[in-house]
Amino acid sequence: MEVTPTDLDGVVILNPRRFGDSRGWFTESWNEARMREAGLDLDFIQDNQSFSADIGTVRGLHFQTPPAAQDKLVRVLAGAILDVAVDLRAGSPTYGRHVAVELSAGNGLQLLVPKGFAHGFVTREANTMVFYKVTAAYAPDCDAGLAFDDPDLGIDWGVSRERAILSDKDRVLPRFAALETPFR
Ligand SMILES: Cc1cn([C@H]2C[C@H](O)[C@@H](COP(=O)(O)OP(=O)(O)O[C@H]3O[C@H](C)C(=O)[C@H](O)[C@H]3O)O2)c(=O)[nH]c1=O
């Protein structure tokens, strides 16, 4: 499995090997031993899956606060997304900076979003299915987020707030400037 670092320490792109043949392909999409060999010492305890019918659906930016902070390993089973991670770690030299990576059923890439980062994505195809492993259970009392289109974050989603398909919750998430980061 190929592991590629990004500009944000801890956020890495995984590319599991695909074995192609005349029928299509096979891959071990997740293998604990391979993950640990790659230096990712994570204990995933829950799998999540979300389906978004329309292109331009934005989910995020979300994170769970401690003690329910989650590491996330994100992949796309169908369709395509621009997957985004934002550094919220107090004192980080890249605090407030983001990486954005296209994950798709076609490219088979996965993004590791560690604790201390906000996560979100925008769908780039209709009928997109996203699957991600997490290292902490859902904790609604620890659910938090940031406005996806905050100009202080400078993320190019390729869709405006007016045209994005958003949940009511995501439509009213706070600005980054108002955040007192819980990730110390
Ligand atoms: C996240 C989650 C949600 N839910 C329930 C709560 C709601 O009734 C329903 C939809 O939840 P929500 O609108 O928060 O789903 P998304 O907008 O896709 O949120 C996710 O999207 C971004 C991209 C993330 O990284 C997070 O994992 C997560 O926040 O599923 C659960 O029962 N368990 C869970 O772990």
The ligand as an SDF file (V2000), in Angstrom:
LIG
                    3D

 35 37  0  0  0  0  0  0  0  0999 V2000
  -21.9500   10.9150   11.9460 C   0  0  0  0  0  0  0  0  0  0  0  0
  -23.0810   10.0630   12.4710 C   0  0  0  0  0  0  0  0  0  0  0  0
  -24.3980   10.4210   12.2710 C   0  0  0  0  0  0  0  0  0  0  0  0
  -25.3920    9.6340   12.7640 N   0  0  0  0  0  0  0  0  0  0  0  0
  -26.7810   10.0330   12.5090 C   0  0  0  0  0  0  0  0  0  0  0  0
  -27.1370   11.4020   13.0530 C   0  0  0  0  0  0  0  0  0  0  0  0
  -28.1470   11.9400   12.0860 C   0  0  0  0  0  0  0  0  0  0  0  0
  -29.4490   11.5190   12.4540 O   0  0  0  0  0  0  0  0  0  0  0  0
  -27.7800   11.2650   10.7620 C   0  0  0  0  0  0  0  0  0  0  0  0
  -27.0330   12.1760    9.8070 C   0  0  0  0  0  0  0  0  0  0  0  0
  -25.9490   12.7270   10.5260 O   0  0  0  0  0  0  0  0  0  0  0  0
  -25.1660   13.9510    9.9270 P   0  0  0  0  0  0  0  0  0  0  0  0
  -26.1100   14.9100    9.2860 O   0  0  0  0  0  0  0  0  0  0  0  0
  -24.2170   14.4520   10.9950 O   0  0  0  0  0  0  0  0  0  0  0  0
  -24.3340   13.2300    8.7730 O   0  0  0  0  0  0  0  0  0  0  0  0
  -23.1740   13.9350    7.8970 P   0  0  0  0  0  0  0  0  0  0  0  0
  -23.5380   15.3350    7.5650 O   0  0  0  0  0  0  0  0  0  0  0  0
  -22.8450   12.9980    6.8100 O   0  0  0  0  0  0  0  0  0  0  0  0
  -21.9590   14.0070    8.9290 O   0  0  0  0  0  0  0  0  0  0  0  0
  -20.7270   13.3620    8.7150 C   0  0  0  0  0  0  0  0  0  0  0  0
  -20.0970   14.0560    7.6840 O   0  0  0  0  0  0  0  0  0  0  0  0
  -18.7670   14.4430    7.8100 C   0  0  0  0  0  0  0  0  0  0  0  0
  -18.1350   14.4280    6.4460 C   0  0  0  0  0  0  0  0  0  0  0  0
  -17.9550   13.7180    8.7950 C   0  0  0  0  0  0  0  0  0  0  0  0
  -16.7270   13.6370    8.7090 O   0  0  0  0  0  0  0  0  0  0  0  0
  -18.6060   13.1660    9.9850 C   0  0  0  0  0  0  0  0  0  0  0  0
  -18.2680   11.8080   10.1390 O   0  0  0  0  0  0  0  0  0  0  0  0
  -20.0510   13.3180   10.0460 C   0  0  0  0  0  0  0  0  0  0  0  0
  -20.2690   14.5150   10.7450 O   0  0  0  0  0  0  0  0  0  0  0  0
  -26.9490   10.1420   11.1010 O   0  0  0  0  0  0  0  0  0  0  0  0
  -25.1490    8.4660   13.4540 C   0  0  0  0  0  0  0  0  0  0  0  0
  -26.0820    7.7680   13.9030 O   0  0  0  0  0  0  0  0  0  0  0  0
  -23.8410    8.1000   13.6690 N   0  0  0  0  0  0  0  0  0  0  0  0
  -22.7910    8.8600   13.1970 C   0  0  0  0  0  0  0  0  0  0  0  0
  -21.6190    8.4620   13.4100 O   0  0  0  0  0  0  0  0  0  0  0  0
  1  2  1  0
  2  3  2  0
  2 34  1  0
  3  4  1  0
  4  5  1  0
  4 31  1  0
  5  6  1  0
  5 30  1  0
  6  7  1  0
  7  8  1  0
  7  9  1  0
  9 10  1  0
  9 30  1  0
 10 11  1  0
 11 12  1  0
 12 13  2  0
 12 14  1  0
 12 15  1  0
 15 16  1  0
 16 17  2  0
 16 18  1  0
 16 19  1  0
 19 20  1  0
 20 21  1  0
 20 28  1  0
 21 22  1  0
 22 23  1  0
 22 24  1  0
 24 25  2  0
 24 26  1  0
 26 27  1  0
 26 28  1  0
 28 29  1  0
 31 32  2  0
 31 33  1  0
 33 34  1  0
 34 35  2  0
M  END
$$$$
